[in-house]
Amino acid sequence: MSAEERTAKYSRYQVMTAIFFLLIAIIILQLFHIQIVDHAKYQRIANNMQTDKQTINATRGQIYARDANGNIAPLVMNRTVYTLFADPSEVKDSEKVRQLAAQVAGSQLAEGGLDKLDNKKLQYVVLAKRLSQEQAGRVKKADLAGVGLQADTQRVYPEGALAAQVLGFVNHDGKGQYGVEQYYDKELSGTPGLLQSVTDVRKIPLTIGARDISIPAKNGTDIVLSVDRNVQSQAEQVLADGLRNAKATTGSMVVMDPQTGRVLAMANLPSYDPANYGNAFSANVYQNNIVSNAYEPGSVMKLFTVGMGLNEGVIAPTSTFFNRACIQVDDAKICNVAKEVSGRYMTPMQLLEHSLNTGAVWVLEQLGGGQINLAGRQKFYRYLVDNYRLNAPTGIQLANEVDSVIFKPNTPNGARVLYANMSFGQGEQLTMIQVVSAFSAVINGGKYYQPTVRLGKLTGESEVKEDTPKLLSDKTLRPEVSGTIRDMLYQARYLGAGGRYKDNGYYVGGKSGTAQKVDPKTGAYSDTLTTGTYIGFGADKTKTAKYVIMVRVDDARNGGYSGSAAAQPIFDSMSNFMIQYEGVSK
């Protein structure tokens, strides 16, 4: 072998040796990176491969109503349903799984689930939801590898569509939507549990170790509503009958205990079936218009205006004003409907009896020392905000409560006209729950309770831990002024335009209101589109108010003013029921 050949052979040896040690160095560096630098990462991957985690679903809390005797009855219950899932990494025959899922689930198949069965990188794929016990049994009988069932709950409604807008519903993702279901979603949902164990490649648990975890699920709270199922059922029937007689399709009614702020009934039409919420003809029917729809209250507002004047001492029950058919406020002409009482001196009670717009403006003027000035408007606004609490949502435990619209007293351009209109219920926008809560305070001695639909929570099979009524203010009106307003409303009911009925000696009072609505086509007030309301109370022989009822009817077609012609008959019918149901004394 020549010297050149020996040199070439030695050079090749050196190169191979260098390559060998370079490879060794790379491997060592890689091992260092895996074992030291990325140790936590690969340990996490290994743990995930060895660890089987299962979420333990919490049972959603149920919702109950009560009755006058304290009995409770379920409005919303749970039924066990099943989620069909697969672990593609464990599936042996994906085609058989597809056939089984299609045969058992049909229209309940999860979108795209079957397409993922061949992806061996996945370990959990939902194939179908809300399977019945019978369907789950067929899956278990097939006993296919990589296929499992997870128990879940579905809402069922023993009382059908009763109180649908109060309750709301639970969507396919298990989230509460609208009403109590949305407001209390977290409390009703509970907290899921966790079952974690180290398994072998066949997912069989190994011996108990530090990584084994068992956290039980915390079930949701069972909530008891203040809604009385008998009062609710009657309210829905009375409202339906009343709307049919008024040739109207949209209306609402709320019944409240004025001594606690507890809602006894909330009825809205049109409604829907929460068990089949997807079949509703419009998403609008999900809304509870008592809390989610602000409107101009109309002449109902006059009782609040009179209350301001009496409480401030600028008018008295015996005060009089000269009633004109129309008055001029800047560039606006304000007129009364009841022209036949023009040219007479009238009292505050007669203001309510004949529903005089000019009388409400007169009270506003007295708040300002005889004219509609900034000082008077500020007092009026302060009462709306501080005493009647009409400037903000009430905080009732229902989803989607909206705010009111009340213009401030220093509003530029037309504040005098605006506040003149507001004194008799046009220009501001309020919700029914705001109005009925303030009205309760007006006639119960001046105590404003936060309105509530929750009585408490179920702590035993039939034991209810009641929430304490929340008194927000005891200074809405002075007690003696509250009593005077009660008497005025009692007299106005029997003497006024709406006073067609006697309540067989019972102490019942109220006030109607009819407000024009803005025509969406013209942007101006319409002569045919109206909101008719009636609000009133029933009291026992001591004049202690036992219930308050407010009715709203939109766009009645039965003639007359919709407050007295459409809303009051509904109030009368419901009031007669409440007198008997509550055992009100004469």
Secondary structure in CASP SS format (residue, H / E / C, confidence):
PFRMAT SS
TARGET T0000
AUTHOR 0000-0000-0000
METHOD secondary structure of the structure
MODEL  1
M C 1.00
S C 1.00
A H 1.00
E H 1.00
E H 1.00
R H 1.00
T H 1.00
A H 1.00
K H 1.00
Y H 1.00
S H 1.00
R H 1.00
Y H 1.00
Q H 1.00
V H 1.00
M H 1.00
T H 1.00
A H 1.00
I H 1.00
F H 1.00
F H 1.00
L H 1.00
L H 1.00
I H 1.00
A H 1.00
I H 1.00
I H 1.00
I H 1.00
L H 1.00
Q H 1.00
L H 1.00
F H 1.00
H H 1.00
I H 1.00
Q H 1.00
I H 1.00
V H 1.00
D C 1.00
H H 1.00
A H 1.00
K H 1.00
Y H 1.00
Q H 1.00
R H 1.00
I H 1.00
A H 1.00
N H 1.00
N H 1.00
M H 1.00
Q H 1.00
T E 1.00
D E 1.00
K E 1.00
Q E 1.00
T E 1.00
I E 1.00
N C 1.00
A C 1.00
T C 1.00
R C 1.00
G C 1.00
Q C 1.00
I E 1.00
Y E 1.00
A E 1.00
R E 1.00
D C 1.00
A C 1.00
N C 1.00
G C 1.00
N C 1.00
I E 1.00
A E 1.00
P E 1.00
L E 1.00
V E 1.00
M E 1.00
N E 1.00
R E 1.00
T E 1.00
V E 1.00
Y E 1.00
T E 1.00
L E 1.00
F E 1.00
A E 1.00
D C 1.00
P C 1.00
S C 1.00
E C 1.00
V C 1.00
K C 1.00
D C 1.00
S H 1.00
E H 1.00
K H 1.00
V H 1.00
R H 1.00
Q H 1.00
L H 1.00
A H 1.00
A H 1.00
Q H 1.00
V H 1.00
A H 1.00
G H 1.00
S H 1.00
Q H 1.00
L E 1.00
A C 1.00
E C 1.00
G C 1.00
G C 1.00
L H 1.00
D H 1.00
K H 1.00
L C 1.00
D C 1.00
N C 1.00
K C 1.00
K C 1.00
L C 1.00
Q C 1.00
Y C 1.00
V E 1.00
V E 1.00
L E 1.00
A E 1.00
K E 1.00
R E 1.00
L E 1.00
S C 1.00
Q H 1.00
E H 1.00
Q H 1.00
A H 1.00
G H 1.00
R H 1.00
V H 1.00
K H 1.00
K H 1.00
A H 1.00
D C 1.00
L C 1.00
A C 1.00
G C 1.00
V E 1.00
G E 1.00
L E 1.00
Q E 1.00
A E 1.00
D E 1.00
T E 1.00
Q E 1.00
R E 1.00
V E 1.00
Y C 1.00
P C 1.00
E C 1.00
G C 1.00
A C 1.00
L C 1.00
A C 1.00
A H 1.00
Q H 1.00
V H 1.00
L H 1.00
G C 1.00
F E 1.00
V E 1.00
N C 1.00
H C 1.00
D C 1.00
G C 1.00
K C 1.00
G E 1.00
Q E 1.00
Y C 1.00
G H 1.00
V H 1.00
E H 1.00
Q H 1.00
Y H 1.00
Y C 1.00
D H 1.00
K H 1.00
E H 1.00
L H 1.00
S H 1.00
G C 1.00
T E 1.00
P C 1.00
G E 1.00
L E 1.00
L E 1.00
Q E 1.00
S E 1.00
V E 1.00
T E 1.00
D C 1.00
V C 1.00
R C 1.00
K C 1.00
I C 1.00
P E 1.00
L C 1.00
T C 1.00
I C 1.00
G C 1.00
A C 1.00
R C 1.00
D C 1.00
I E 1.00
S E 1.00
I E 1.00
P C 1.00
A C 1.00
K E 1.00
N C 1.00
G C 1.00
T C 1.00
D C 1.00
I E 1.00
V E 1.00
L E 1.00
S E 1.00
V E 1.00
D E 1.00
R H 1.00
N H 1.00
V H 1.00
Q H 1.00
S H 1.00
Q H 1.00
A H 1.00
E H 1.00
Q H 1.00
V H 1.00
L H 1.00
A H 1.00
D H 1.00
G H 1.00
L H 1.00
R H 1.00
N H 1.00
A C 1.00
K C 1.00
A C 1.00
T C 1.00
T E 1.00
G E 1.00
S E 1.00
M E 1.00
V E 1.00
V E 1.00
M E 1.00
D E 1.00
P C 1.00
Q C 1.00
T C 1.00
G C 1.00
R E 1.00
V E 1.00
L E 1.00
A E 1.00
M E 1.00
A E 1.00
N E 1.00
L E 1.00
P C 1.00
S C 1.00
Y C 1.00
D C 1.00
P H 1.00
A H 1.00
N H 1.00
Y H 1.00
G H 1.00
N H 1.00
A C 1.00
F C 1.00
S C 1.00
A H 1.00
N H 1.00
V H 1.00
Y H 1.00
Q C 1.00
N C 1.00
N H 1.00
I H 1.00
V H 1.00
S H 1.00
N C 1.00
A C 1.00
Y E 1.00
E C 1.00
P C 1.00
G H 1.00
S H 1.00
V H 1.00
M H 1.00
K H 1.00
L H 1.00
F H 1.00
T H 1.00
V H 1.00
G H 1.00
M H 1.00
G H 1.00
L H 1.00
N H 1.00
E H 1.00
G C 1.00
V C 1.00
I C 1.00
A C 1.00
P C 1.00
T C 1.00
S C 1.00
T C 1.00
F E 1.00
F E 1.00
N E 1.00
R C 1.00
A C 1.00
C E 1.00
I E 1.00
Q E 1.00
V E 1.00
D C 1.00
D C 1.00
A E 1.00
K E 1.00
I E 1.00
C E 1.00
N C 1.00
V C 1.00
A C 1.00
K H 1.00
E H 1.00
V H 1.00
S C 1.00
G C 1.00
R E 1.00
Y E 1.00
M E 1.00
T C 1.00
P H 1.00
M H 1.00
Q H 1.00
L H 1.00
L H 1.00
E H 1.00
H C 1.00
S C 1.00
L C 1.00
N H 1.00
T H 1.00
G H 1.00
A H 1.00
V H 1.00
W H 1.00
V H 1.00
L H 1.00
E H 1.00
Q H 1.00
L H 1.00
G C 1.00
G C 1.00
G C 1.00
Q C 1.00
I C 1.00
N C 1.00
L H 1.00
A H 1.00
G H 1.00
R H 1.00
Q H 1.00
K H 1.00
F H 1.00
Y H 1.00
R H 1.00
Y H 1.00
L H 1.00
V H 1.00
D H 1.00
N H 1.00
Y C 1.00
R C 1.00
L C 1.00
N C 1.00
A C 1.00
P C 1.00
T C 1.00
G C 1.00
I C 1.00
Q C 1.00
L C 1.00
A C 1.00
N C 1.00
E C 1.00
V C 1.00
D C 1.00
S C 1.00
V E 1.00
I C 1.00
F C 1.00
K C 1.00
P C 1.00
N C 1.00
T C 1.00
P C 1.00
N C 1.00
G C 1.00
A H 1.00
R H 1.00
V H 1.00
L H 1.00
Y H 1.00
A H 1.00
N H 1.00
M H 1.00
S C 1.00
F C 1.00
G C 1.00
Q C 1.00
G C 1.00
E C 1.00
Q E 1.00
L E 1.00
T C 1.00
M H 1.00
I H 1.00
Q H 1.00
V H 1.00
V H 1.00
S H 1.00
A H 1.00
F H 1.00
S H 1.00
A H 1.00
V H 1.00
I H 1.00
N C 1.00
G C 1.00
G C 1.00
K C 1.00
Y E 1.00
Y E 1.00
Q C 1.00
P C 1.00
T E 1.00
V C 1.00
R E 1.00
L E 1.00
G E 1.00
K E 1.00
L E 1.00
T C 1.00
G C 1.00
E C 1.00
S C 1.00
E C 1.00
V E 1.00
K E 1.00
E E 1.00
D C 1.00
T C 1.00
P C 1.00
K C 1.00
L E 1.00
L E 1.00
S E 1.00
D C 1.00
K C 1.00
T C 1.00
L C 1.00
R C 1.00
P H 1.00
E H 1.00
V H 1.00
S H 1.00
G H 1.00
T H 1.00
I H 1.00
R H 1.00
D H 1.00
M H 1.00
L H 1.00
Y H 1.00
Q H 1.00
A H 1.00
R H 1.00
Y H 1.00
L H 1.00
G C 1.00
A C 1.00
G C 1.00
G C 1.00
R C 1.00
Y C 1.00
K C 1.00
D C 1.00
N C 1.00
G C 1.00
Y C 1.00
Y E 1.00
V E 1.00
G E 1.00
G E 1.00
K E 1.00
S E 1.00
G E 1.00
T E 1.00
A E 1.00
Q E 1.00
K E 1.00
V E 1.00
D C 1.00
P C 1.00
K C 1.00
T C 1.00
G C 1.00
A C 1.00
Y E 1.00
S E 1.00
D E 1.00
T E 1.00
L E 1.00
T E 1.00
T E 1.00
G E 1.00
T E 1.00
Y E 1.00
I E 1.00
G E 1.00
F E 1.00
G E 1.00
A E 1.00
D C 1.00
K C 1.00
T C 1.00
K C 1.00
T C 1.00
A E 1.00
K E 1.00
Y E 1.00
V E 1.00
I E 1.00
M E 1.00
V E 1.00
R E 1.00
V E 1.00
D E 1.00
D C 1.00
A C 1.00
R C 1.00
N C 1.00
G C 1.00
G C 1.00
Y C 1.00
S H 1.00
G H 1.00
S H 1.00
A H 1.00
A H 1.00
A H 1.00
Q H 1.00
P H 1.00
I H 1.00
F H 1.00
D H 1.00
S H 1.00
M H 1.00
S H 1.00
N H 1.00
F H 1.00
M H 1.00
I H 1.00
Q H 1.00
Y H 1.00
E C 1.00
G C 1.00
V C 1.00
S C 1.00
K C 1.00
END
